[in-house]
């Protein structure tokens, strides 16, 4: 198998994908704008060959890189990055080189929130009412239909960046004046706990494992307030969430990849679909998966890709908690004191790349137990300030 990995060095834990592909028997080719000498020794030893480009946004350069690999090693069988940022780039390259996976024709419905809603409806779900509004007249018409408040967000965008909550007429002029020049979708405001349905499916679309995240606060809130966040995986996924997640997997025909779907969980247990992400959840969540099931999710993915091995993991033995801390916040406990106090529960800790620090902290601790209440208490203790 010939596998191409875009930006195999970032984020750092994604280097594990290259090493596991190699162990599974694949030729692994890396493409990035980073200099070869800057790659870690482990990553360099995992790559069959590396092709540096000057600009990862230059399609012609990427095509030349894939053309080089094809000429030297034969047809390319797989291409990925597991990164939302490169999703469209991946699709263009797969289409150009006839590689299985998401193609150009698939991108709109997995990137545009307006198109996602159409798929949610086909899956029998009820997303929040929404519409792409390009003019002031269209904005006012939609608000008249659903009432205040409404949320305005990029139709094709990642996360909570440049999102507005329009609560009254007074919010409209500032919105029109500051909104970036891009298509924005307006949605009726929906309250509820944001939860996820995450996991991995094999090439036939069969579920290998699933998980669900719960957050103590929204990521946008943590960024805007410059505050701490913690989140954890659950041992039991609510039946309505499980059912909705499976319906979305089927309707989107997800195959051979990780996924991260977001929902609003309502007080009555029902769920409202928010958006789909055809990638793993961010941060260190892949490593959290490993501590849920006591397995290697990178290896499980690689064996599925290279050897078509598809073993299910169903028993979520532990709650796994991620606790982030930021350098500038004066905490009651030092790093060493945290490690000493919770040494029996902490299964991993590491510095976090500065790109992710505003959202999840400069340092992350991962704890696990069979019960959640002690973990929540520990998270609040670790983040307690002087």
C-alpha positions in Angstrom: 0.0 0.0 0.0 1.2 3.5 -0.9 0.0 6.1 1.6 0.5 9.8 1.5 0.3 11.9 4.7 0.0 15.7 4.5 1.8 17.6 7.2 2.7 14.4 9.1 4.5 16.3 11.8 1.6 18.4 13.1 0.1 18.2 15.6 2.9 16.2 17.3 0.7 13.2 18.3 -0.3 12.8 14.6 3.3 11.5 13.9 1.9 8.2 15.4 -0.1 7.7 12.3 3.0 7.5 10.1 4.8 5.1 12.4 1.7 2.8 12.6 1.2 2.8 8.9 4.8 1.8 8.4 4.5 -1.0 11.0 1.3 -2.2 9.2 3.3 -2.6 6.0 2.6 0.6 4.0 5.0 2.8 2.1 4.5 6.1 3.9 5.2 9.4 2.0 5.2 12.7 3.8 4.5 16.1 2.2 5.0 19.4 4.0 6.6 22.8 3.9 8.8 21.9 6.9 12.4 21.1 6.4 13.3 17.4 6.7 15.9 18.1 9.3 13.2 19.7 11.5 11.2 16.5 11.7 11.6 14.2 14.7 13.9 11.2 14.4 10.9 8.9 14.9 8.9 10.5 12.1 11.9 10.5 9.7 12.4 6.8 10.4 8.7 6.1 9.6 8.7 7.8 6.2 9.6 5.9 3.1 10.3 9.2 1.4 9.6 12.9 2.2 8.9 15.7 -0.3 9.2 19.3 0.8 7.1 21.9 -0.9 7.5 25.7 -0.5 3.8 26.3 -0.1 1.2 23.8 1.1 -1.5 26.0 -0.4 0.0 25.7 -3.9 -1.9 23.0 -5.6 0.6 22.6 -8.5 3.4 21.9 -6.1 1.4 19.3 -4.3 0.5 17.7 -7.6 4.1 17.5 -8.6 4.9 15.8 -5.3 2.2 13.2 -5.8 3.3 12.8 -9.4 6.9 12.1 -8.2 5.7 9.4 -5.7 3.4 7.8 -8.4 6.2 7.7 -11.0 8.7 6.1 -8.5 6.4 3.8 -6.5 3.2 3.2 -8.5 -0.4 4.1 -7.9 -1.2 5.9 -4.6 -3.8 4.1 -2.5 -4.4 6.4 0.4 -4.1 10.1 1.3 -4.9 11.9 4.5 -3.9 14.4 7.1 -6.7 14.0 9.7 -6.8 17.8 9.8 -9.9 19.9 9.1 -7.7 22.6 7.6 -6.5 20.3 4.7 -9.9 18.6 4.1 -10.5 20.4 0.8 -6.9 20.0 -0.3 -7.1 16.3 0.3 -10.3 16.0 -1.7 -8.7 17.8 -4.7 -5.7 15.6 -4.6 -7.7 12.4 -4.3 -9.9 13.4 -7.2 -6.8 14.3 -9.3 -5.1 11.0 -8.6 -8.1 8.7 -8.3 -7.5 7.8 -4.6 -10.4 6.4 -2.5 -11.9 8.7 0.1 -13.7 12.1 0.1 -13.7 13.7 -3.4 -14.3 17.2 -4.7 -18.0 16.3 -5.1 -18.3 15.4 -1.4 -16.8 18.6 0.1 -19.7 20.9 0.1 -21.9 18.7 2.3 -19.1 18.0 4.8 -17.9 21.6 5.0 -20.9 23.8 4.5 -23.3 24.0 7.5 -26.2 24.8 5.1 -25.6 21.5 3.2 -25.1 19.5 6.5 -28.6 20.5 7.5 -30.0 18.9 4.3 -28.3 15.7 5.1 -29.5 15.8 8.8 -33.1 16.1 7.5 -32.6 13.1 5.2 -31.3 11.2 8.2 -34.6 11.9 10.0 -33.1 14.4 12.4 -34.3 18.0 13.2 -31.5 20.5 13.1 -32.0 24.1 14.1 -33.6 26.2 11.4 -31.0 28.0 9.4 -30.4 29.9 6.2 -27.5 31.5 4.3 -28.3 35.2 4.4 -26.3 37.4 2.1 -28.3 40.7 2.3 -29.8 42.8 5.0 -33.2 42.0 3.6 -32.6 38.2 3.9 -31.2 38.6 7.5 -34.3 40.6 8.6 -36.6 38.1 6.9 -35.1 35.1 8.6 -35.2 36.9 12.0 -38.8 37.7 11.5 -39.5 34.0 10.8 -37.6 32.6 13.9 -37.3 35.5 16.3 -34.4 36.7 18.4 -31.8 35.6 19.3 -30.1 34.1 16.3 -26.5 32.9 15.8 -24.6 33.9 12.7 -21.5 31.9 11.7 -19.5 31.2 8.5 -21.3 28.7 6.3 -17.9 27.2 5.6 -15.8 27.6 8.8 -14.2 25.7 11.6 -15.1 26.1 15.3 -16.4 29.2 16.9 -14.3 31.7 15.0 -16.0 34.9 14.0 -19.4 33.8 15.3 -22.1 36.3 16.4 -25.1 36.1 18.7 -27.7 38.6 17.5 -30.0 39.3 20.4 -31.9 42.4 19.3 -32.3 45.0 16.6 -29.3 46.9 18.1 -27.0 44.0 17.1 -27.7 44.2 13.4 -25.7 47.3 12.3 -22.5 46.2 14.2 -22.9 42.8 12.6 -23.3 44.1 9.1 -20.3 46.5 9.6 -17.9 43.9 11.1 -18.9 40.6 9.4 -16.1 39.2 7.2 -16.8 39.0 3.5 -17.9 35.4 3.4 -21.2 33.5 3.2 -22.8 33.5 6.7 -25.6 31.2 7.8 -28.1 32.4 10.4 -29.6 29.8 12.8 -32.3 30.0 15.4 -30.7 30.0 18.9 -30.8 26.6 20.5 -29.8 26.1 24.1 -28.5 22.8 25.5 -25.3 21.0 26.4 -22.9 20.6 23.5 -21.9 16.9 23.3 -20.1 14.9 20.7 -20.4 11.5 19.0 -16.9 10.5 18.0 -15.1 7.4 16.7 -13.7 5.4 13.8 -15.4 3.4 11.0 -13.9 0.8 8.7 -13.9 0.8 4.9 -17.4 -0.7 4.9 -18.7 2.0 7.1 -19.0 -0.3 10.2 -18.2 1.2 13.6 -14.9 0.1 15.2 -15.4 2.2 18.3 -17.3 5.3 19.5 -17.0 7.8 22.3 -18.7 11.0 23.5 -17.2 14.2 25.0 -18.7 16.4 27.7 -17.3 19.9 28.5 -17.3 22.1 31.6 -17.7 25.1 29.2 -17.6 26.0 25.6 -14.3 26.3 23.7 -15.3 29.8 22.5 -16.0 30.8 26.1 -12.5 29.5 27.2 -10.8 31.5 24.5 -12.8 34.7 24.9 -12.5 34.6 28.7 -8.9 33.3 28.6 -10.0 30.8 31.2 -9.4 27.1 31.8 -11.3 24.2 30.3 -11.7 20.5 31.2 -13.6 17.8 29.3 -14.1 14.1 29.6 -15.3 11.0 27.8 -18.4 9.1 29.1 -18.7 5.4 29.7 -22.4 5.3 28.5 -23.7 7.2 25.4 -27.4 8.1 25.7 -29.6 6.1 23.3 -30.9 9.1 21.3 -27.3 10.4 20.8 -26.2 6.9 19.7 -29.1 6.6 17.3 -28.6 10.0 15.8 -24.8 9.4 15.4 -25.4 6.1 13.5 -28.0 7.8 11.3 -25.5 10.5 10.3 -22.8 8.0 9.6 -25.1 6.1 7.3 -26.5 9.2 5.5 -23.0 10.7 5.0 -21.7 7.3 4.0 -18.6 7.7 6.2 -16.0 5.0 5.4 -12.5 4.3 6.6 -12.0 7.4 8.7 -12.4 9.1 12.1 -15.4 11.4 12.7 -16.4 14.1 15.2 -20.1 15.0 15.3 -21.5 17.7 17.5 -25.0 17.9 19.0 -27.1 19.9 21.5 -28.3 17.5 24.2 -31.7 18.7 25.5 -33.0 18.3 29.1 -35.5 15.6 27.9 -32.6 13.5 26.5 -33.3 14.4 22.8 -30.5 15.7 20.6 -30.3 18.4 17.9 -27.5 18.0 15.4 -25.1 20.9 15.1 -22.4 19.9 12.7 -20.2 17.1 11.3 -16.4 17.0 11.2 -14.8 14.3 9.1 -11.7 14.1 11.3 -10.7 13.1 14.8 -11.7 15.5 17.6 -8.9 17.9 18.5 -6.3 18.3 21.2 -5.2 15.0 22.8 -8.5 13.3 22.4 -7.0 10.5 20.3 -4.8 9.6 23.3 -7.9 9.8 25.5 -9.4 7.1 23.3 -6.4 4.9 24.0 -7.0 5.2 27.8 -10.7 4.4 27.5 -10.1 1.1 25.7 -6.5 0.3 26.7 -5.6 0.0 23.0 -3.7 2.0 20.4 -6.2 3.9 18.2 -3.4 4.9 15.8 -2.5 1.3 15.2 -6.2 0.3 14.9 -6.7 2.9 12.2 -3.5 1.9 10.4 -4.3 -1.9 10.4 -7.8 -1.0 9.1 -6.3 1.0 6.2 -3.5 -1.3 5.2 -4.7 -4.8 6.2 -8.5 -4.3 6.3 -8.5 -5.5 9.9 -11.7 -4.3 11.6 -12.0 -5.3 15.3 -14.7 -3.7 17.4 -14.1 -2.1 20.8 -17.3 -1.8 22.7 -16.4 -1.8 26.4 -15.7 1.7 27.7 -14.0 0.7 30.9 -13.1 4.2 32.1 -14.0 7.9 32.2 -11.1 9.8 30.9 -10.6 13.5 31.8 -8.5 16.2 30.1 -7.6 19.1 32.3 -5.8 22.1 30.8 -3.9 24.9 32.6 -2.5 28.2 31.3 0.9 29.5 32.1 -0.2 33.0 33.2 -2.8 31.8 35.7 -1.6 31.6 39.3 -2.7 28.1 40.5 -2.9 27.0 44.1 -0.8 23.8 43.2 2.4 23.7 41.3 2.9 21.2 38.5 4.9 18.9 40.7 2.2 19.0 43.4 -0.4 18.1 40.9 1.6 15.1 39.8 2.2 14.0 43.4 -1.3 14.4 44.6 -3.0 12.6 41.6 -0.2 10.2 40.6 -2.6 7.2 40.8 -5.1 8.8 38.4 -2.9 10.8 36.0 -2.1 8.5 33.0 -0.4 11.2 30.8 0.6 14.9 30.8 2.4 17.1 28.4 3.0 20.6 27.2 0.5 21.8 24.6 1.4 23.5 21.3 1.0 27.2 21.5 -1.5 27.2 18.6 -4.0 25.2 20.8 -3.1 26.9 24.1 -5.8 29.6 24.0 -8.5 26.9 23.9 -7.1 24.0 25.9 -4.2 25.4 27.9 -0.4 25.4 27.8 -0.2 22.1 29.7 -2.6 19.2 29.7 -3.2 16.4 32.3 -5.1 13.2 31.5 -6.8 11.3 34.3 -8.9 8.2 34.3 -11.2 6.4 36.8 -14.3 4.2 36.6 -16.3 6.9 38.3 -16.7 10.5 37.1 -17.5 12.5 40.3 -13.9 12.2 41.7 -12.5 13.2 38.3 -14.6 16.4 38.2 -13.5 17.2 41.8 -9.8 16.6 40.8 -10.2 18.8 37.7 -11.5 21.7 39.7 -8.7 21.2 42.2 -6.0 21.2 39.6 -7.4 24.4 38.1 -8.0 26.1 41.5 -6.3 29.4 41.7 -4.5 31.1 44.6 
